[in-house]
C-alpha cells in the first residue's frame, strides 16, 4: 500500500491480510484503485 496510512495496516497483520485478499479477489476494486491518484 502506497499511502501515508500504510503503517496502520502493517501494524495489524490480520487487517493487512484481509485488505490484501480483498484487493486480489475483486477486479472492480483493482480498477477503481488504479483510477484514483494518491493525494499529493
C-alpha positions as YAML, in Angstrom:
chain: A
units: angstrom
residues:
- id: 1
  name: UNK
  ca: [0.00, 0.00, 0.00]
- id: 2
  name: UNK
  ca: [1.45, 3.33, -1.01]
- id: 3
  name: UNK
  ca: [-0.20, 5.78, 1.35]
- id: 4
  name: UNK
  ca: [0.90, 7.58, 4.50]
- id: 5
  name: UNK
  ca: [-1.57, 5.37, 6.36]
- id: 6
  name: UNK
  ca: [0.06, 2.09, 5.34]
- id: 7
  name: UNK
  ca: [1.70, 1.83, 8.75]
- id: 8
  name: UNK
  ca: [-1.77, 1.29, 10.24]
- id: 9
  name: UNK
  ca: [-2.30, -1.78, 8.08]
- id: 10
  name: UNK
  ca: [1.22, -3.04, 8.66]
- id: 11
  name: UNK
  ca: [0.81, -2.91, 12.43]
- id: 12
  name: UNK
  ca: [-2.26, -5.18, 12.30]
- id: 13
  name: UNK
  ca: [-1.36, -8.38, 10.40]
- id: 14
  name: UNK
  ca: [-4.93, -9.68, 10.21]
- id: 15
  name: UNK
  ca: [-6.22, -6.40, 8.82]
- id: 16
  name: UNK
  ca: [-3.37, -6.31, 6.32]
- id: 17
  name: UNK
  ca: [-4.12, -9.88, 5.21]
- id: 18
  name: UNK
  ca: [-7.83, -9.03, 4.84]
- id: 19
  name: UNK
  ca: [-7.00, -5.96, 2.75]
- id: 20
  name: UNK
  ca: [-4.63, -7.90, 0.51]
- id: 21
  name: UNK
  ca: [-7.24, -10.65, -0.06]
- id: 22
  name: UNK
  ca: [-9.85, -8.01, -0.84]
- id: 23
  name: UNK
  ca: [-7.60, -6.26, -3.33]
- id: 24
  name: UNK
  ca: [-6.59, -9.52, -5.02]
- id: 25
  name: UNK
  ca: [-10.07, -11.01, -5.27]
- id: 26
  name: UNK
  ca: [-12.06, -8.12, -6.65]
- id: 27
  name: UNK
  ca: [-11.31, -6.87, -10.16]
- id: 28
  name: UNK
  ca: [-13.60, -3.88, -9.64]
- id: 29
  name: UNK
  ca: [-11.55, -2.78, -6.62]
- id: 30
  name: UNK
  ca: [-8.35, -3.01, -8.67]
- id: 31
  name: UNK
  ca: [-9.89, -0.93, -11.44]
- id: 32
  name: UNK
  ca: [-11.13, 1.70, -9.02]
- id: 33
  name: UNK
  ca: [-7.87, 1.95, -7.09]
- id: 34
  name: UNK
  ca: [-5.90, 2.26, -10.33]
- id: 35
  name: UNK
  ca: [-8.03, 5.20, -11.41]
- id: 36
  name: UNK
  ca: [-7.57, 7.09, -8.15]
- id: 37
  name: UNK
  ca: [-4.43, 9.13, -7.87]
- id: 38
  name: UNK
  ca: [-2.87, 9.36, -4.41]
- id: 39
  name: UNK
  ca: [-3.11, 12.83, -2.86]
- id: 40
  name: UNK
  ca: [-0.04, 15.00, -3.21]
...
